[in-house]
Amino acid sequence: MSSLGHQLATSVLVVGAGKSGLRAAIEVAEAGVAVIAVHKRTADDIRTVVAGGSEGAPMIPRPSPGPGDTWERHAADTLHESHLLADPRTAQIVAHYAAQGFHDMGRYGMRFDRQADGGPARRQLGDRMDRRAAFTGEHTSLEVQRALRDRAQELAIPVLSGVYVTRLLVDGGTVFGAYGFDVVDGSRYLVHADSVILATGGHTRIWRRTSSRRNENTGDSFRLAVEAGARLRDPELVQFHPAGLITPENAAGMLLDEAARGEGGVLLNNLGERFMTRYDAERMELSSRDRVSLASYNEIKEGRGTQAGGVWLDLSHLPRETILTRLPRVHQALLDLQMLDITRDPIEVAPTAQYSLGGVWVRPEDHSTDVNGLFAIGEASSGLHGANRLEENSLIELLVYGRIAGRAAAEYSATLTSQQRSPAAIRAAEADVSRLLAADGDQNVRALQRSVRRLMTEHAGVVRDEAGLSAGLDGLDEIEARVTNMGVHIDIGGFQDLAYAYDLRSTVLAARATLECALERRETRGCHNRSDYPHVDPDLKVNMVWSPTTGVRREPVPPIPTDIAELMYDVSADAELLEQEPAMRAPRQDRDSPDR
């Protein structure tokens, strides 16, 4: 086999062809700039939807907001729910341009559910008090993906499937492309590009129970960015969704639509108690995901969980017609997977790693990184969510920053007066793949991957402590020693084992960053729960920024503008673990309130 099978050149390379990657590629193409997208999954498997859920929804356009709702209110909600760790500028940008993101999707042909007057229907999602989320039944995320895919096809954007990017090519702190291989035939790819946009997701697959499908969200973006010279921000902040399936094994971690709680589903322990009364009596099951996940974790840990280690999500009290018309996908999925009729019987669920709140360090203006010409978007990036995510923000974030980063990457390319090249960097990338192909040790790659996932679940799950995190780092040292003796085996099925080997590298790096930052964040804040430090530490209102060379460094969060701060809830400075009664939030004062 030739060491180099394909040489390509483009102005902008997008790594990842999910929703965020496609949105960025569309923006570049609409600007008349050459773009190529690559994706490690095969052509018939490019999608990012795991469950029957909608993953939130794009925003209602601001010309018709809900009563008393404004983009500033959206920014304030984002910052409050982030537990003050989100970047205020990022929150403002996403909130301000949410309406444009909605209009863009309409322009691409996305179909939204409508009200009787023809306007987009609005849904309350989880902890939201304002009904500002537009949706398409239970298929919002799938519909976003379809519309973006159709628009990309209209623009004839090349999408190379089954291409695994092993390394970003960098010379003197500037990116100039990427190197990789075909997962089927092993042929090599060298793609020269003026700029690169990383859109390869987060790192939730490094936990044992996760909503991510096999071989995705293993931390690829983290490793590629860090090896190129970028840094990570807040990798310890990971959202655990409270409603992941436990069985069957091949569907473990699969998420139920968030609408199951939004439509009135209740959570019960094995005593039949509606246990959210102990944790958030005001919002109950509509509390934030981090709070509901921690409440479920506590019930299970204290012996009030199911025999399989979960809790019950019950919708059987709802009218059958409501379930069949509002939650048809959830109803059908449980019939198919478990032969369970949710109109009569409860669903067994448990917290599962769902969303990487932290990621690659980026600038709020355009999501550029420490590396010239390198951008990161979607779950690969950081800055918007802090220690908890508004449910609607996952999709609107990628629509907003997909557009912004795509335009910035195209403009960066246009400013270059010469093409960057480094034969030495290309030779190093080529040699790295060849070296892994020749690895013939006795350690199985997939077994090592499972070892990391078990380690992270045990030592860095929903609740953490110093002893566990330290033990996790020790265990990771042992696994890394075994990695040096792994074997890579190519067979009739292709070069998937080589892809697994790179996935493992990404997993190990993401795990180390997560453990070290979690150890440094000695407090309980949002999704990060330290049983040995059960209070918020005002001195830790900082972002944890990590790289292999500098370790963990604290970075102050920029101040929140006064007009946005005035719209926020009062945030308790002494929030505690949910075993204790949570402090109730004071009601926010509306700008246009007669009481002001």
KEBA-735048 format. One record per residue (C-alpha): residue number from 1; residue in three letters; x, y, z. Coordinates in steps of 0.02 Angstrom, whole numbers, m for minus. Layout:
N
KEVO     i    aa     east    north       up
KEVO   NUM   ALA        X        Y        Z
...
//
This chain:
596
KEVO     i    aa     east    north       up
KEVO     1   MET        0        0        0
KEVO     2   SER       65      173      m45
KEVO     3   SER      101      280      105
KEVO     4   LEU        4      422       26
KEVO     5   GLY     m150      388      m77
KEVO     6   HIS     m240      557      m85
KEVO     7   GLN     m178      736      m89
KEVO     8   LEU     m309      872      m81
KEVO     9   ALA     m307     1060      m60
KEVO    10   THR     m443     1180       m5
KEVO    11   SER     m463     1349       77
KEVO    12   VAL     m557     1282      229
KEVO    13   LEU     m559     1106      298
KEVO    14   VAL     m699     1057      416
KEVO    15   VAL     m662      903      523
KEVO    16   GLY     m830      829      567
KEVO    17   ALA     m990      822      464
KEVO    18   GLY    m1122      826      600
KEVO    19   LYS    m1234      977      626
KEVO    20   SER    m1099     1100      681
KEVO    21   GLY     m980     1046      544
KEVO    22   LEU    m1111     1057      408
KEVO    23   ARG    m1170     1229      467
KEVO    24   ALA     m991     1294      459
KEVO    25   ALA     m960     1217      289
KEVO    26   ILE    m1120     1294      222
KEVO    27   GLU    m1067     1466      280
KEVO    28   VAL     m898     1447      194
KEVO    29   ALA     m977     1385       33
KEVO    30   GLU    m1108     1523       32
KEVO    31   ALA     m964     1648       43
KEVO    32   GLY     m895     1574     m118
KEVO    33   VAL     m742     1498      m33
KEVO    34   ALA     m680     1320      m65
KEVO    35   VAL     m720     1199       77
KEVO    36   ILE     m705     1012      110
KEVO    37   ALA     m782      918      257
KEVO    38   VAL     m714      752      318
KEVO    39   HIS     m795      630      437
KEVO    40   LYS     m732      468      512
KEVO    41   ARG     m899      379      494
KEVO    42   THR     m949      294      333
KEVO    43   ALA    m1067      377      210
KEVO    44   ASP    m1223      290      277
KEVO    45   ASP    m1185      332      458
KEVO    46   ILE    m1160      520      466
KEVO    47   ARG    m1278      581      599
KEVO    48   THR    m1264      646      776
KEVO    49   VAL    m1431      595      849
KEVO    50   VAL    m1418      453      971
KEVO    51   ALA    m1586      443     1054
KEVO    52   GLY    m1766      477     1022
KEVO    53   GLY    m1740      650     1092
KEVO    54   SER    m1735      822     1016
KEVO    55   GLU    m1578      882     1106
KEVO    56   GLY    m1663     1049     1132
KEVO    57   ALA    m1713     1163      990
KEVO    58   PRO    m1669     1319      894
KEVO    59   MET    m1736     1481      964
KEVO    60   ILE    m1896     1573      921
KEVO    61   PRO    m1852     1728      819
KEVO    62   ARG    m1844     1885      922
KEVO    63   PRO    m1980     1978      823
KEVO    64   SER    m2103     1866      916
KEVO    65   PRO    m2029     1821     1086
KEVO    66   GLY    m2128     1755     1231
KEVO    67   PRO    m2206     1882     1350
KEVO    68   GLY    m2068     1978     1439
KEVO    69   ASP    m1934     1879     1347
KEVO    70   THR    m1787     1963     1261
KEVO    71   TRP    m1617     1910     1196
KEVO    72   GLU    m1542     1990     1350
KEVO    73   ARG    m1653     1878     1458
KEVO    74   HIS    m1590     1728     1361
KEVO    75   ALA    m1410     1782     1394
KEVO    76   ALA    m1450     1807     1579
KEVO    77   ASP    m1529     1635     1590
KEVO    78   THR    m1377     1558     1507
KEVO    79   LEU    m1257     1642     1629
KEVO    80   HIS    m1361     1598     1781
KEVO    81   GLU    m1380     1416     1734
KEVO    82   SER    m1192     1409     1699
KEVO    83   HIS    m1165     1444     1884
KEVO    84   LEU    m1067     1599     1831
KEVO    85   LEU     m933     1502     1734
KEVO    86   ALA     m994     1541     1557
KEVO    87   ASP     m906     1678     1460
KEVO    88   PRO    m1025     1827     1461
KEVO    89   ARG     m975     1883     1287
KEVO    90   THR    m1009     1709     1217
KEVO    91   ALA    m1179     1704     1302
KEVO    92   GLN    m1225     1873     1230
KEVO    93   ILE    m1171     1825     1054
KEVO    94   VAL    m1271     1664     1055
KEVO    95   ALA    m1426     1748     1127
KEVO    96   HIS    m1415     1898     1011
KEVO    97   TYR    m1396     1794      853
KEVO    98   ALA    m1518     1655      902
KEVO    99   ALA    m1654     1731      794
KEVO   100   GLN    m1539     1732      643
KEVO   101   GLY    m1501     1549      675
KEVO   102   PHE    m1687     1513      672
KEVO   103   HIS    m1710     1610      511
KEVO   104   ASP    m1561     1521      431
KEVO   105   MET    m1641     1352      466
KEVO   106   GLY    m1803     1411      389
KEVO   107   ARG    m1705     1466      237
KEVO   108   TYR    m1630     1292      227
KEVO   109   GLY    m1803     1214      227
KEVO   110   MET    m1821     1158      408
KEVO   111   ARG    m2001     1117      456
KEVO   112   PHE    m2059     1181      625
KEVO   113   ASP    m2217     1137      719
KEVO   114   ARG    m2342     1280      704
KEVO   115   GLN    m2474     1361      812
KEVO   116   ALA    m2651     1394      754
KEVO   117   ASP    m2601     1569      696
KEVO   118   GLY    m2461     1496      589
KEVO   119   GLY    m2320     1552      702
KEVO   120   PRO    m2190     1428      766
KEVO   121   ALA    m2247     1328      917
KEVO   122   ARG    m2147     1349     1076
KEVO   123   ARG    m2103     1218     1205
KEVO   124   GLN    m2039     1231     1383
KEVO   125   LEU    m1884     1123     1401
KEVO   126   GLY    m1833     1057     1571
KEVO   127   ASP    m1785     1202     1683
KEVO   128   ARG    m1845     1339     1565
KEVO   129   MET    m1974     1461     1628
KEVO   130   ASP    m1995     1546     1458
KEVO   131   ARG    m2068     1447     1313
KEVO   132   ARG    m1938     1505     1188
KEVO   133   ALA    m1888     1340     1106
KEVO   134   ALA    m1954     1303      932
KEVO   135   PHE    m1967     1119      889
KEVO   136   THR    m2015      988      761
KEVO   137   GLY    m2114      860      859
KEVO   138   GLU    m1992      738      937
KEVO   139   HIS    m1876      753      787
KEVO   140   THR    m1799      925      807
KEVO   141   SER    m1618      870      802
KEVO   142   LEU    m1650      752      656
KEVO   143   GLU    m1740      889      563
KEVO   144   VAL    m1596     1010      590
KEVO   145   GLN    m1477      878      524
KEVO   146   ARG    m1587      844      372
KEVO   147   ALA    m1604     1027      326
KEVO   148   LEU    m1417     1057      343
KEVO   149   ARG    m1375      902      244
KEVO   150   ASP    m1494      952      104
KEVO   151   ARG    m1421     1127       96
KEVO   152   ALA    m1243     1058       91
KEVO   153   GLN    m1294      947      m54
KEVO   154   GLU    m1371     1095     m145
KEVO   155   LEU    m1205     1186     m128
KEVO   156   ALA    m1110     1030     m186
KEVO   157   ILE     m998     1034      m33
KEVO   158   PRO     m878      885      m40
KEVO   159   VAL     m904      775      114
KEVO   160   LEU     m774      638      127
KEVO   161   SER     m842      499      236
KEVO   162   GLY     m739      363      317
KEVO   163   VAL     m585      474      332
KEVO   164   TYR     m504      472      503
KEVO   165   VAL     m400      628      541
KEVO   166   THR     m252      576      648
KEVO   167   ARG     m160      741      660
KEVO   168   LEU     m178      924      619
KEVO   169   LEU      m29      990      521
KEVO   170   VAL       52     1139      605
KEVO   171   ASP      207     1241      568
KEVO   172   GLY      265     1383      679
KEVO   173   GLY      100     1394      772
KEVO   174   THR       m3     1400      612
KEVO   175   VAL     m113     1259      547
KEVO   176   PHE      m97     1211      364
KEVO   177   GLY     m205     1056      347
KEVO   178   ALA     m230      882      413
KEVO   179   TYR     m169      703      391
KEVO   180   GLY     m272      545      402
KEVO   181   PHE     m323      378      328
KEVO   182   ASP     m471      288      252
KEVO   183   VAL     m548      172      382
KEVO   184   VAL     m594       44      249
KEVO   185   ASP     m441       27      136
KEVO   186   GLY     m309      115      240
KEVO   187   SER     m258      237      104
KEVO   188   ARG     m182      396      171
KEVO   189   TYR     m253      572      154
KEVO   190   LEU     m155      734      152
KEVO   191   VAL     m266      887      148
KEVO   192   HIS     m185     1057      131
KEVO   193   ALA     m296     1196      198
KEVO   194   ASP     m277     1378      244
KEVO   195   SER     m387     1355      396
KEVO   196   VAL     m465     1209      490
KEVO   197   ILE     m627     1201      589
KEVO   198   LEU     m639     1064      720
KEVO   199   ALA     m816      998      739
KEVO   200   THR     m788      822      805
KEVO   201   GLY     m889      828      966
KEVO   202   GLY     m841      808     1148
KEVO   203   HIS     m779      672     1264
KEVO   204   THR     m932      591     1345
KEVO   205   ARG     m886      420     1274
KEVO   206   ILE     m747      406     1402
KEVO   207   TRP     m879      357     1532
KEVO   208   ARG     m956      183     1538
KEVO   209   ARG    m1137      240     1528
KEVO   210   THR    m1156      374     1395
KEVO   211   SER    m1279      434     1265
KEVO   212   SER    m1142      437     1134
KEVO   213   ARG    m1137      300     1006
KEVO   214   ARG     m990      183      992
KEVO   215   ASN     m832      267      927
KEVO   216   GLU     m893      446      939
KEVO   217   ASN     m858      582     1068
KEVO   218   THR     m699      495     1123
KEVO   219   GLY     m610      664     1139
KEVO   220   ASP     m544      673      961
KEVO   221   SER     m560      862      954
KEVO   222   PHE     m472      880     1122
KEVO   223   ARG     m322      777     1066
KEVO   224   LEU     m309      853      892
KEVO   225   ALA     m316     1029      962
KEVO   226   VAL     m196      998     1106
KEVO   227   GLU      m68      910      996
KEVO   228   ALA      m78     1059      877
KEVO   229   GLY      m38     1179     1020
KEVO   230   ALA     m210     1231     1084
KEVO   231   ARG     m277     1218     1262
KEVO   232   LEU     m432     1146     1343
KEVO   233   ARG     m552     1240     1456
KEVO   234   ASP     m658     1159     1593
KEVO   235   PRO     m649      977     1534
KEVO   236   GLU     m707      924     1707
KEVO   237   LEU     m878     1002     1676
KEVO   238   VAL     m985      865     1599
KEVO   239   GLN    m1174      859     1597
KEVO   240   PHE    m1252      695     1651
KEVO   241   HIS    m1427      672     1581
KEVO   242   PRO    m1548      600     1709
KEVO   243   ALA    m1643      489     1587
KEVO   244   GLY    m1531      362     1500
KEVO   245   LEU    m1596      186     1471
KEVO   246   ILE    m1518       43     1568
KEVO   247   THR    m1573     m100     1457
KEVO   248   PRO    m1551     m181     1335
KEVO   249   GLU    m1361     m181     1336
KEVO   250   ASN    m1347     m122     1156
KEVO   251   ALA    m1455       30     1199
KEVO   252   ALA    m1383       68     1371
KEVO   253   GLY    m1363      255     1392
KEVO   254   MET    m1486      297     1254
KEVO   255   LEU    m1577      456     1301
KEVO   256   LEU    m1763      479     1316
KEVO   257   ASP    m1835      634     1238
KEVO   258   GLU    m1825      781     1358
KEVO   259   ALA    m2009      807     1319
KEVO   260   ALA    m2048      653     1423
KEVO   261   ARG    m2019      761     1577
KEVO   262   GLY    m2084      917     1493
KEVO   263   GLU    m2251      834     1457
KEVO   264   GLY    m2274      780     1639
KEVO   265   GLY    m2169      625     1670
KEVO   266   VAL    m2127      597     1854
KEVO   267   LEU    m1976      515     1935
KEVO   268   LEU    m2003      381     2067
KEVO   269   ASN    m1885      280     2176
KEVO   270   ASN    m1910       97     2223
KEVO   271   LEU    m2025      151     2366
KEVO   272   GLY    m2141      236     2243
KEVO   273   GLU    m2092      408     2309
KEVO   274   ARG    m2085      558     2193
KEVO   275   PHE    m1913      598     2259
KEVO   276   MET    m1887      767     2173
KEVO   277   THR    m1991      842     2314
KEVO   278   ARG    m1832      825     2420
KEVO   279   TYR    m1719      911     2296
KEVO   280   ASP    m1817     1046     2203
KEVO   281   ALA    m1996     1056     2266
KEVO   282   GLU    m2029     1209     2157
KEVO   283   ARG    m1979     1141     1987
KEVO   284   MET    m1984      954     2023
KEVO   285   GLU    m1942      853     1865
KEVO   286   LEU    m1924     1016     1767
KEVO   287   SER    m1771     1060     1869
KEVO   288   SER    m1603     1076     1783
KEVO   289   ARG    m1523      918     1717
KEVO   290   ASP    m1376      926     1837
KEVO   291   ARG    m1494      936     1986
KEVO   292   VAL    m1608      796     1926
KEVO   293   SER    m1458      685     1884
KEVO   294   LEU    m1383      713     2056
KEVO   295   ALA    m1550      680     2139
KEVO   296   SER    m1565      514     2046
KEVO   297   TYR    m1384      472     2090
KEVO   298   ASN    m1419      503     2274
KEVO   299   GLU    m1576      395     2273
KEVO   300   ILE    m1481      252     2193
KEVO   301   LYS    m1329      271     2306
KEVO   302   GLU    m1437      274     2464
KEVO   303   GLY    m1524      112     2417
KEVO   304   ARG    m1687      180     2349
KEVO   305   GLY    m1648      139     2169
KEVO   306   THR    m1704       m6     2063
KEVO   307   GLN    m1621     m176     2068
KEVO   308   ALA    m1528     m135     1907
KEVO   309   GLY    m1463       29     1979
KEVO   310   GLY    m1587      156     1913
KEVO   311   VAL    m1748      249     1953
KEVO   312   TRP    m1920      250     1871
KEVO   313   LEU    m1982      380     1748
KEVO   314   ASP    m2171      361     1747
KEVO   315   LEU    m2289      430     1616
KEVO   316   SER    m2432      306     1645
KEVO   317   HIS    m2537      438     1735
KEVO   318   LEU    m2545      542     1575
KEVO   319   PRO    m2690      518     1455
KEVO   320   ARG    m2647      384     1329
KEVO   321   GLU    m2690      505     1188
KEVO   322   THR    m2562      630     1254
KEVO   323   ILE    m2423      501     1248
KEVO   324   LEU    m2470      436     1076
KEVO   325   THR    m2482      610     1000
KEVO   326   ARG    m2347      705     1094
KEVO   327   LEU    m2221      566     1126
KEVO   328   PRO    m2247      439      986
KEVO   329   ARG    m2062      408      960
KEVO   330   VAL    m2029      373     1143
KEVO   331   HIS    m2180      256     1147
KEVO   332   GLN    m2123      160      992
KEVO   333   ALA    m1940      152     1046
KEVO   334   LEU    m1982       71     1212
KEVO   335   LEU    m2097      m54     1127
KEVO   336   ASP    m1958      m99     1005
KEVO   337   LEU    m1816     m105     1133
KEVO   338   GLN    m1901     m176     1287
KEVO   339   MET    m2078     m226     1235
KEVO   340   LEU    m2131      m94     1362
KEVO   341   ASP    m2292        4     1346
KEVO   342   ILE    m2257      171     1429
KEVO   343   THR    m2443      212     1435
KEVO   344   ARG    m2455       76     1569
KEVO   345   ASP    m2280       45     1641
KEVO   346   PRO    m2136      155     1702
KEVO   347   ILE    m1966      164     1617
KEVO   348   GLU    m1806      117     1709
KEVO   349   VAL    m1677      255     1686
KEVO   350   ALA    m1512      313     1761
KEVO   351   PRO    m1394      462     1742
KEVO   352   THR    m1284      451     1588
KEVO   353   ALA    m1143      560     1521
KEVO   354   GLN    m1223      667     1387
KEVO   355   TYR    m1135      830     1349
KEVO   356   SER     m960      902     1364
KEVO   357   LEU     m986     1075     1435
KEVO   358   GLY     m801     1114     1423
KEVO   359   GLY     m688     1089     1273
KEVO   360   VAL     m558     1175     1168
KEVO   361   TRP     m515     1352     1226
KEVO   362   VAL     m584     1475     1099
KEVO   363   ARG     m608     1663     1083
KEVO   364   PRO     m789     1720     1098
KEVO   365   GLU     m782     1831      945
KEVO   366   ASP     m752     1694      816
KEVO   367   HIS     m706     1531      907
KEVO   368   SER     m526     1541      851
KEVO   369   THR     m398     1449      958
KEVO   370   ASP     m218     1474     1013
KEVO   371   VAL     m164     1403      844
KEVO   372   ASN     m171     1523      697
KEVO   373   GLY     m305     1468      573
KEVO   374   LEU     m382     1338      689
KEVO   375   PHE     m562     1355      749
KEVO   376   ALA     m671     1242      857
KEVO   377   ILE     m861     1237      865
KEVO   378   GLY    m1004     1139      941
KEVO   379   GLU     m967     1017     1081
KEVO   380   ALA     m782     1024     1035
KEVO   381   SER     m774     1203     1100
KEVO   382   SER     m803     1289     1266
KEVO   383   GLY     m863     1454     1339
KEVO   384   LEU    m1053     1452     1328
KEVO   385   HIS    m1113     1325     1454
KEVO   386   GLY    m1004     1339     1608
KEVO   387   ALA    m1060     1214     1740
KEVO   388   ASN    m1234     1183     1668
KEVO   389   ARG    m1317     1200     1497
KEVO   390   LEU    m1483     1273     1449
KEVO   391   GLU    m1564     1134     1349
KEVO   392   GLU    m1603     1240     1196
KEVO   393   ASN    m1426     1308     1187
KEVO   394   SER    m1343     1153     1113
KEVO   395   LEU    m1424     1173      943
KEVO   396   ILE    m1430     1361      936
KEVO   397   GLU    m1246     1370      985
KEVO   398   LEU    m1192     1269      835
KEVO   399   LEU    m1304     1370      719
KEVO   400   VAL    m1234     1535      784
KEVO   401   TYR    m1051     1489      795
KEVO   402   GLY    m1057     1376      643
KEVO   403   ARG    m1100     1533      545
KEVO   404   ILE     m976     1645      637
KEVO   405   ALA     m828     1524      633
KEVO   406   GLY     m864     1475      452
KEVO   407   ARG     m859     1656      401
KEVO   408   ALA     m703     1691      506
KEVO   409   ALA     m612     1541      431
KEVO   410   ALA     m656     1599      255
KEVO   411   GLU     m598     1775      292
KEVO   412   TYR     m437     1711      370
KEVO   413   SER     m401     1612      213
KEVO   414   ALA     m428     1767      105
KEVO   415   THR     m298     1866      204
KEVO   416   LEU     m156     1743      172
KEVO   417   THR      m27     1796       45
KEVO   418   SER       63     1628       39
KEVO   419   GLN       25     1445       72
KEVO   420   GLN       99     1368      228
KEVO   421   ARG      191     1202      206
KEVO   422   SER      304     1096      315
KEVO   423   PRO      371      933      243
KEVO   424   ALA      437      887      415
KEVO   425   ALA      264      899      494
KEVO   426   ILE      191      791      355
KEVO   427   ARG      329      660      375
KEVO   428   ALA      298      655      563
KEVO   429   ALA      111      626      537
KEVO   430   GLU      146      490      410
KEVO   431   ALA      273      404      523
KEVO   432   ASP      151      407      669
KEVO   433   VAL       20      309      572
KEVO   434   SER      150      185      508
KEVO   435   ARG      217      159      684
KEVO   436   LEU       43      118      752
KEVO   437   LEU        9       m1      608
KEVO   438   ALA      166      m96      655
KEVO   439   ALA      118     m108      840
KEVO   440   ASP      108     m292      887
KEVO   441   GLY       99     m290     1077
KEVO   442   ASP      m13     m402     1182
KEVO   443   GLN     m130     m266     1247
KEVO   444   ASN     m300     m259     1161
KEVO   445   VAL     m351      m85     1108
KEVO   446   ARG     m535     m107     1146
KEVO   447   ALA     m500     m184     1316
KEVO   448   LEU     m392      m34     1360
KEVO   449   GLN     m531       82     1306
KEVO   450   ARG     m654       m9     1420
KEVO   451   SER     m529        6     1563
KEVO   452   VAL     m527      195     1545
KEVO   453   ARG     m717      202     1539
KEVO   454   ARG     m733       98     1697
KEVO   455   LEU     m602      207     1783
KEVO   456   MET     m690      369     1738
KEVO   457   THR     m860      302     1792
KEVO   458   GLU     m792      247     1960
KEVO   459   HIS     m683      398     1999
KEVO   460   ALA     m755      545     1901
KEVO   461   GLY     m941      513     1883
KEVO   462   VAL    m1087      614     1948
KEVO   463   VAL    m1006      638     2120
KEVO   464   ARG     m818      651     2147
KEVO   465   ASP     m694      669     2290
KEVO   466   GLU     m507      695     2308
KEVO   467   ALA     m466      515     2352
KEVO   468   GLY     m562      449     2203
KEVO   469   LEU     m490      573     2080
KEVO   470   SER     m313      538     2141
KEVO   471   ALA     m344      352     2125
KEVO   472   GLY     m409      385     1950
KEVO   473   LEU     m249      472     1901
KEVO   474   ASP     m146      329     1971
KEVO   475   GLY     m252      205     1874
KEVO   476   LEU     m233      309     1716
KEVO   477   ASP      m43      303     1736
KEVO   478   GLU      m54      113     1736
KEVO   479   ILE     m165      111     1582
KEVO   480   GLU      m48      228     1490
KEVO   481   ALA       95      109     1527
KEVO   482   ARG       m6      m32     1451
KEVO   483   VAL      m46       74     1298
KEVO   484   THR      137       72     1250
KEVO   485   ASN      120     m116     1226
KEVO   486   MET      m43     m120     1127
KEVO   487   GLY      m67     m215      966
KEVO   488   VAL     m155     m152      809
KEVO   489   HIS     m229     m284      695
KEVO   490   ILE     m288     m253      518
KEVO   491   ASP     m409     m382      449
KEVO   492   ILE     m538     m409      314
KEVO   493   GLY     m650     m284      402
KEVO   494   GLY     m530     m142      364
KEVO   495   PHE     m428      m23      468
KEVO   496   GLN     m550        2      610
KEVO   497   ASP     m426      m60      740
KEVO   498   LEU     m310       80      690
KEVO   499   ALA     m453      202      716
KEVO   500   TYR     m483      124      887
KEVO   501   ALA     m300      152      931
KEVO   502   TYR     m316      338      894
KEVO   503   ASP     m482      343      988
KEVO   504   LEU     m389      270     1137
KEVO   505   ARG     m256      405     1127
KEVO   506   SER     m393      536     1128
KEVO   507   THR     m483      452     1272
KEVO   508   VAL     m327      445     1381
KEVO   509   LEU     m286      628     1350
KEVO   510   ALA     m466      682     1384
KEVO   511   ALA     m472      576     1542
KEVO   512   ARG     m311      652     1610
KEVO   513   ALA     m370      829     1576
KEVO   514   THR     m538      792     1658
KEVO   515   LEU     m464      712     1813
KEVO   516   GLU     m332      846     1841
KEVO   517   CYS     m456      989     1820
KEVO   518   ALA     m586      901     1929
KEVO   519   LEU     m454      881     2064
KEVO   520   GLU     m413     1066     2054
KEVO   521   ARG     m596     1121     2063
KEVO   522   ARG     m619     1093     2249
KEVO   523   GLU     m801     1146     2261
KEVO   524   THR     m976     1094     2212
KEVO   525   ARG    m1042     1200     2069
KEVO   526   GLY    m1174     1149     1942
KEVO   527   CYS    m1136      980     1865
KEVO   528   HIS     m972      967     1962
KEVO   529   ASN    m1008      885     2129
KEVO   530   ARG     m870      861     2257
KEVO   531   SER     m932      766     2410
KEVO   532   ASP     m778      826     2505
KEVO   533   TYR     m809     1008     2456
KEVO   534   PRO    m1000     1023     2458
KEVO   535   HIS    m1008     1213     2442
KEVO   536   VAL     m977     1340     2306
KEVO   537   ASP     m808     1424     2328
KEVO   538   PRO     m818     1607     2270
KEVO   539   ASP     m632     1603     2234
KEVO   540   LEU     m662     1464     2107
KEVO   541   LYS     m773     1568     1994
KEVO   542   VAL     m638     1533     1866
KEVO   543   ASN     m611     1425     1714
KEVO   544   MET     m488     1281     1726
KEVO   545   VAL     m373     1290     1575
KEVO   546   TRP     m267     1136     1538
KEVO   547   SER     m126     1081     1426
KEVO   548   PRO       m1      938     1445
KEVO   549   THR      144     1059     1464
KEVO   550   THR       70     1182     1590
KEVO   551   GLY      m55     1070     1679
KEVO   552   VAL     m204     1160     1757
KEVO   553   ARG     m209     1349     1766
KEVO   554   ARG     m349     1459     1829
KEVO   555   GLU     m420     1590     1712
KEVO   556   PRO     m537     1726     1778
KEVO   557   VAL     m711     1734     1702
KEVO   558   PRO     m743     1907     1625
KEVO   559   PRO     m867     2017     1718
KEVO   560   ILE    m1052     2010     1673
KEVO   561   PRO    m1120     2173     1599
KEVO   562   THR    m1234     2265     1720
KEVO   563   ASP    m1387     2261     1608
KEVO   564   ILE    m1375     2072     1592
KEVO   565   ALA    m1336     2046     1776
KEVO   566   GLU    m1494     2141     1824
KEVO   567   LEU    m1598     2010     1735
KEVO   568   MET    m1520     1861     1822
KEVO   569   TYR    m1586     1765     1970
KEVO   570   ASP    m1497     1789     2135
KEVO   571   VAL    m1367     1652     2141
KEVO   572   SER    m1334     1575     2311
KEVO   573   ALA    m1152     1579     2361
KEVO   574   ASP    m1173     1430     2474
KEVO   575   ALA    m1258     1301     2362
KEVO   576   GLU    m1240     1128     2434
KEVO   577   LEU    m1246      949     2376
KEVO   578   LEU    m1423      895     2345
KEVO   579   GLU    m1430      779     2494
KEVO   580   GLN    m1462      942     2585
KEVO   581   GLU    m1609     1058     2553
KEVO   582   PRO    m1562     1171     2406
KEVO   583   ALA    m1577     1357     2430
KEVO   584   MET    m1724     1428     2332
KEVO   585   ARG    m1683     1557     2202
KEVO   586   ALA    m1755     1730     2223
KEVO   587   PRO    m1871     1781     2080
KEVO   588   ARG    m1788     1889     1950
KEVO   589   GLN    m1851     2066     1923
KEVO   590   ASP    m1907     2104     1747
KEVO   591   ARG    m1846     2264     1666
KEVO   592   ASP    m2024     2309     1621
KEVO   593   SER    m2096     2251     1786
KEVO   594   PRO    m2210     2378     1872
KEVO   595   ASP    m2116     2338     2033
KEVO   596   ARG    m1954     2411     1965
//
